[in-house]
Amino acid sequence: MQIRLMTDNDMDSVIDIWLAASKEAHHFIPQEYWESKEKDMRSVYLPMAETYVLEEAAGIVGFISTVQHALAALFVHPREQGKGYGLALLQSVKERGPKLELKVYKENENAFRFYSRHGFSVVEETVDEDTGHAEYVMSWEER
């Protein structure tokens, strides 16, 4: 397992993981919404973020993106979930500390539990203007 900075050659793999994992984790949002965001993900969000990929022998299985202290994305391909990859990616970013903040949909219970288990706590509840779904703003600080 290797975690390294994303390169342009990784873009298609990262987009595939993001789309597959987004559709699965956010079953409460129409799939067309995620498909409509692919271009922005490719041309706006990923380029403005610092993104690291987790690579196994078979290829890239997950990625994490940060924009300053904001954890903007953490996705592991659905068929690779439950193997510790998400935690490995999260730990790699936490090591650069000293704090992180993220938003997670309230209905995405698996992600909410994952972040809660790993030291994040809810600091605010908001609504995503784009989808109309409730979100938690969660925060983690180095102790």
Backbone as CSV, one residue per row, in Angstrom:
resi,resn,N_x,N_y,N_z,CA_x,CA_y,CA_z,C_x,C_y,C_z
1,MET,0.849,-1.192,0.000,0.000,0.000,0.000,0.886,1.244,0.000
2,GLN,0.584,2.165,-0.885,1.337,3.407,-0.980,0.364,4.580,-1.039
3,ILE,0.631,5.621,-0.252,-0.134,6.868,-0.331,0.803,7.905,-0.919
4,ARG,0.364,8.510,-2.011,1.215,9.484,-2.706,0.356,10.608,-3.280
5,LEU,1.018,11.694,-3.627,0.343,12.833,-4.239,-0.265,12.413,-5.579
6,MET,-1.478,12.860,-5.828,-2.160,12.559,-7.091,-1.445,13.252,-8.250
7,THR,-1.387,12.569,-9.391,-0.859,13.174,-10.619,-1.999,13.279,-11.633
8,ASP,-1.751,13.989,-12.727,-2.766,14.115,-13.784,-3.180,12.746,-14.323
9,ASN,-2.242,11.813,-14.351,-2.546,10.466,-14.858,-3.537,9.709,-13.976
10,ASP,-3.703,10.162,-12.735,-4.616,9.496,-11.798,-6.055,9.992,-11.912
11,MET,-6.262,11.077,-12.655,-7.564,11.757,-12.661,-8.729,10.820,-12.976
12,ASP,-8.645,10.018,-14.020,-9.775,9.152,-14.394,-10.095,8.150,-13.288
13,SER,-9.073,7.564,-12.684,-9.294,6.610,-11.592,-9.958,7.291,-10.405
14,VAL,-9.480,8.480,-10.066,-10.036,9.223,-8.934,-11.500,9.582,-9.199
15,ILE,-11.792,10.033,-10.401,-13.183,10.378,-10.758,-14.068,9.127,-10.678
16,ASP,-13.580,8.001,-11.185,-14.358,6.748,-11.121,-14.672,6.366,-9.678
17,ILE,-13.685,6.462,-8.795,-13.877,6.132,-7.377,-14.877,7.096,-6.756
18,TRP,-14.694,8.383,-7.012,-15.587,9.404,-6.455,-17.038,9.150,-6.876
19,LEU,-17.248,8.868,-8.153,-18.605,8.672,-8.659,-19.236,7.403,-8.078
20,ALA,-18.514,6.299,-8.090,-19.043,5.035,-7.559,-19.352,5.154,-6.069
21,ALA,-18.424,5.736,-5.310,-18.610,5.850,-3.863,-19.679,6.878,-3.512
22,SER,-19.764,7.964,-4.274,-20.786,8.986,-4.012,-22.182,8.418,-4.211
23,LYS,-22.366,7.678,-5.301,-23.683,7.094,-5.583,-24.085,6.106,-4.489
24,GLU,-23.130,5.313,-4.020,-23.429,4.321,-3.000,-23.688,4.961,-1.634
25,ALA,-22.842,5.900,-1.235,-22.954,6.505,0.093,-24.130,7.472,0.195
26,HIS,-24.489,8.066,-0.929,-25.535,9.094,-0.931,-26.749,8.622,-1.724
27,HIS,-27.235,7.443,-1.369,-28.384,6.847,-2.064,-29.627,7.729,-1.978
28,PHE,-29.638,8.684,-1.055,-30.775,9.581,-0.840,-30.759,10.775,-1.800
29,ILE,-29.723,10.873,-2.620,-29.607,11.933,-3.626,-29.607,11.260,-4.997
30,PRO,-30.393,11.771,-5.951,-30.456,11.134,-7.281,-29.072,10.985,-7.917
31,GLN,-28.829,9.832,-8.544,-27.540,9.559,-9.180,-27.184,10.607,-10.222
32,GLU,-28.195,11.161,-10.883,-27.955,12.173,-11.916,-27.252,13.397,-11.343
33,TYR,-27.519,13.679,-10.069,-26.861,14.822,-9.425,-25.349,14.619,-9.443
34,TRP,-24.907,13.423,-9.028,-23.466,13.147,-8.980,-22.873,13.169,-10.384
35,GLU,-23.603,12.581,-11.341,-23.117,12.569,-12.731,-22.970,13.996,-13.260
36,SER,-23.874,14.886,-12.838,-23.817,16.279,-13.306,-22.639,17.042,-12.693
37,LYS,-22.061,16.519,-11.618,-20.947,17.187,-10.927,-19.572,16.708,-11.399
38,GLU,-19.552,15.711,-12.284,-18.271,15.127,-12.698,-17.331,16.160,-13.317
39,LYS,-17.861,17.014,-14.189,-17.021,18.011,-14.861,-16.408,18.973,-13.847
40,ASP,-17.218,19.441,-12.872,-16.712,20.351,-11.835,-15.658,19.658,-10.990
41,MET,-15.887,18.398,-10.694,-14.933,17.638,-9.891,-13.578,17.603,-10.615
42,ARG,-13.642,17.332,-11.909,-12.430,17.191,-12.735,-11.724,18.539,-12.960
43,SER,-12.488,19.598,-13.200,-11.864,20.860,-13.621,-11.773,21.921,-12.527
44,VAL,-12.548,21.773,-11.433,-12.526,22.795,-10.385,-12.053,22.220,-9.046
45,TYR,-12.814,21.261,-8.508,-12.575,20.813,-7.131,-11.249,20.071,-6.944
46,LEU,-10.971,19.091,-7.785,-9.704,18.364,-7.622,-8.490,19.255,-7.892
47,PRO,-8.510,20.094,-8.950,-7.347,20.955,-9.176,-7.072,21.944,-8.035
48,MET,-8.113,22.385,-7.312,-7.873,23.368,-6.249,-7.480,22.707,-4.927
49,ALA,-7.574,21.394,-4.857,-7.287,20.674,-3.618,-5.909,20.016,-3.665
50,GLU,-5.435,19.654,-2.479,-4.245,18.812,-2.371,-4.795,17.394,-2.215
51,THR,-4.533,16.545,-3.185,-5.134,15.216,-3.205,-4.064,14.135,-3.174
52,TYR,-4.295,13.154,-2.303,-3.421,11.990,-2.190,-4.221,10.752,-2.556
53,VAL,-3.583,9.849,-3.280,-4.226,8.589,-3.652,-3.610,7.449,-2.860
54,LEU,-4.416,6.435,-2.626,-3.925,5.213,-1.992,-3.887,4.164,-3.086
55,GLU,-2.692,3.646,-3.319,-2.471,2.721,-4.421,-2.101,1.345,-3.881
56,GLU,-2.755,0.341,-4.423,-2.437,-1.056,-4.155,-1.866,-1.630,-5.447
57,ALA,-1.455,-2.879,-5.415,-0.888,-3.521,-6.612,-1.838,-3.415,-7.806
58,ALA,-3.140,-3.536,-7.538,-4.139,-3.515,-8.618,-4.483,-2.106,-9.092
59,GLY,-3.954,-1.092,-8.425,-4.244,0.285,-8.833,-4.751,1.130,-7.672
60,ILE,-5.295,2.296,-8.014,-5.771,3.242,-7.001,-7.108,2.761,-6.439
61,VAL,-7.201,2.702,-5.110,-8.436,2.226,-4.462,-9.152,3.316,-3.682
62,GLY,-8.472,4.449,-3.437,-9.098,5.532,-2.693,-8.285,6.800,-2.798
63,PHE,-8.892,7.903,-2.313,-8.191,9.189,-2.323,-8.736,10.092,-1.234
64,ILE,-7.934,11.095,-0.883,-8.332,12.095,0.099,-7.890,13.455,-0.419
65,SER,-8.754,14.460,-0.260,-8.450,15.814,-0.729,-8.658,16.810,0.404
66,THR,-7.724,17.740,0.507,-7.872,18.814,1.485,-7.698,20.155,0.790
67,VAL,-8.377,21.154,1.339,-8.204,22.537,0.931,-7.962,23.278,2.238
68,GLN,-6.729,23.674,2.498,-6.271,24.201,3.788,-6.653,23.225,4.894
69,HIS,-7.487,23.665,5.864,-7.856,22.787,6.978,-9.168,22.047,6.721
70,ALA,-9.684,22.147,5.515,-10.945,21.473,5.200,-10.668,20.121,4.543
71,LEU,-11.275,19.086,5.105,-11.231,17.765,4.483,-12.344,17.778,3.442
72,ALA,-11.960,17.957,2.187,-12.935,18.165,1.116,-13.489,16.858,0.568
73,ALA,-12.693,15.794,0.617,-13.140,14.513,0.061,-12.321,13.380,0.664
74,LEU,-13.003,12.281,0.949,-12.352,11.028,1.344,-13.228,9.922,0.781
75,PHE,-12.721,9.250,-0.239,-13.499,8.217,-0.908,-12.654,6.976,-1.145
76,VAL,-13.256,5.833,-0.881,-12.657,4.539,-1.181,-13.653,3.815,-2.072
77,HIS,-13.166,3.160,-3.104,-14.067,2.451,-4.011,-14.938,1.488,-3.203
78,PRO,-16.247,1.436,-3.488,-17.153,0.575,-2.708,-16.677,-0.869,-2.544
79,ARG,-16.073,-1.446,-3.566,-15.648,-2.850,-3.444,-14.393,-3.000,-2.575
80,GLU,-13.750,-1.873,-2.227,-12.533,-1.901,-1.419,-12.764,-1.382,0.004
81,GLN,-14.011,-1.044,0.322,-14.298,-0.495,1.648,-14.220,-1.579,2.717
82,GLY,-13.949,-1.146,3.949,-13.870,-2.077,5.069,-12.508,-2.737,5.220
83,LYS,-11.512,-2.247,4.486,-10.170,-2.842,4.529,-9.152,-1.927,5.206
84,GLY,-9.620,-0.830,5.785,-8.717,0.084,6.475,-8.122,1.179,5.597
85,TYR,-8.501,1.232,4.335,-7.938,2.237,3.429,-8.367,3.657,3.813
86,GLY,-9.637,3.814,4.174,-10.130,5.140,4.567,-9.380,5.664,5.780
87,LEU,-9.166,4.784,6.747,-8.431,5.171,7.957,-6.983,5.521,7.622
88,ALA,-6.349,4.742,6.761,-4.962,5.030,6.359,-4.871,6.415,5.706
89,LEU,-5.826,6.724,4.835,-5.839,8.035,4.186,-6.070,9.137,5.214
90,LEU,-7.030,8.932,6.109,-7.335,9.937,7.128,-6.126,10.180,8.033
91,GLN,-5.474,9.099,8.462,-4.292,9.234,9.327,-3.187,10.024,8.625
92,SER,-3.018,9.796,7.328,-1.956,10.481,6.589,-2.178,11.995,6.580
93,VAL,-3.436,12.408,6.558,-3.750,13.844,6.574,-3.668,14.388,7.997
94,LYS,-4.131,13.612,8.968,-4.072,14.060,10.370,-2.626,14.313,10.802
95,GLU,-1.700,13.528,10.281,-0.284,13.690,10.623,0.247,15.060,10.230
96,ARG,-0.396,15.672,9.242,0.010,17.021,8.829,-0.696,18.071,9.675
97,GLY,-1.673,17.645,10.532,-2.396,18.460,11.508,-2.503,19.926,11.159
98,PRO,-2.797,20.771,12.119,-3.194,20.489,13.500,-4.707,20.357,13.670
99,LYS,-5.467,20.667,12.605,-6.925,20.535,12.724,-7.532,20.290,11.347
100,LEU,-8.722,19.707,11.367,-9.470,19.443,10.136,-10.934,19.734,10.385
101,GLU,-11.598,20.169,9.338,-13.041,20.355,9.407,-13.633,19.734,8.156
102,LEU,-14.837,19.192,8.272,-15.485,18.572,7.121,-16.983,18.713,7.237
103,LYS,-17.652,18.449,6.134,-19.109,18.372,6.112,-19.488,16.975,5.680
104,VAL,-20.492,16.420,6.340,-20.979,15.091,5.989,-22.500,15.123,6.044
105,TYR,-23.130,14.509,5.046,-24.585,14.446,5.062,-25.061,13.658,6.275
106,LYS,-26.089,14.192,6.936,-26.675,13.548,8.108,-27.139,12.129,7.770
107,GLU,-27.644,11.947,6.550,-28.159,10.638,6.128,-27.056,9.643,5.760
108,ASN,-25.818,10.125,5.655,-24.688,9.247,5.351,-24.153,8.707,6.683
109,GLU,-24.914,7.795,7.277,-24.622,7.323,8.627,-23.278,6.609,8.736
110,ASN,-22.886,5.859,7.718,-21.591,5.163,7.766,-20.439,6.152,7.883
111,ALA,-20.473,7.204,7.067,-19.399,8.203,7.115,-19.438,8.954,8.449
112,PHE,-20.634,9.292,8.906,-20.751,9.997,10.184,-20.142,9.163,11.314
113,ARG,-20.460,7.874,11.339,-19.908,6.993,12.380,-18.385,6.873,12.241
114,PHE,-17.912,6.755,11.008,-16.471,6.656,10.756,-15.742,7.875,11.334
115,TYR,-16.218,9.073,10.991,-15.553,10.283,11.474,-15.674,10.422,12.989
116,SER,-16.829,10.075,13.552,-17.019,10.152,15.006,-16.034,9.233,15.719
117,ARG,-15.889,8.006,15.186,-14.960,7.024,15.764,-13.514,7.509,15.744
118,HIS,-13.211,8.368,14.797,-11.824,8.791,14.619,-11.577,10.228,15.069
119,GLY,-12.344,10.648,16.070,-12.034,11.890,16.765,-12.716,13.158,16.294
120,PHE,-13.602,13.064,15.320,-14.324,14.248,14.865,-15.586,14.431,15.697
121,SER,-15.935,15.686,15.961,-17.187,15.946,16.661,-17.991,16.998,15.912
122,VAL,-19.297,16.927,16.073,-20.212,17.843,15.389,-20.096,19.222,16.026
123,VAL,-19.871,20.234,15.191,-19.812,21.604,15.696,-20.993,22.437,15.201
124,GLU,-21.668,21.941,14.174,-22.781,22.697,13.602,-23.616,21.772,12.731
125,GLU,-24.885,22.150,12.578,-25.750,21.439,11.647,-26.232,22.457,10.616
126,THR,-26.086,22.112,9.341,-26.468,23.029,8.269,-27.268,22.263,7.225
127,VAL,-27.635,22.974,6.162,-28.304,22.336,5.027,-27.487,22.646,3.781
128,ASP,-27.185,21.617,3.001,-26.461,21.803,1.743,-27.399,22.506,0.770
129,GLU,-27.038,23.724,0.383,-27.904,24.514,-0.511,-28.121,23.818,-1.843
130,ASP,-27.121,23.085,-2.298,-27.177,22.423,-3.597,-28.215,21.287,-3.640
131,THR,-28.281,20.503,-2.553,-29.146,19.321,-2.555,-30.352,19.447,-1.631
132,GLY,-30.296,20.394,-0.692,-31.381,20.551,0.277,-31.321,19.542,1.418
133,HIS,-30.250,18.754,1.495,-30.120,17.736,2.542,-29.323,18.284,3.734
134,ALA,-29.706,17.818,4.934,-29.035,18.236,6.165,-27.612,17.699,6.206
135,GLU,-26.710,18.527,6.745,-25.301,18.153,6.879,-24.837,18.465,8.297
136,TYR,-23.839,17.714,8.724,-23.119,18.050,9.943,-21.800,18.683,9.530
137,VAL,-21.409,19.726,10.255,-20.043,20.234,10.153,-19.317,19.582,11.324
138,MET,-18.239,18.861,11.017,-17.491,18.142,12.044,-16.063,18.659,12.087
139,SER,-15.466,18.588,13.275,-14.128,19.135,13.468,-13.265,18.170,14.248
140,TRP,-11.977,18.184,13.934,-10.975,17.387,14.657,-9.789,18.288,14.938
141,GLU,-9.232,18.189,16.138,-8.002,18.922,16.465,-7.004,17.990,17.110
142,GLU,-5.744,18.206,16.760,-4.647,17.437,17.323,-4.613,17.669,18.830
143,ARG,-4.432,16.617,19.591,-4.392,16.761,21.064,-2.961,16.821,21.529
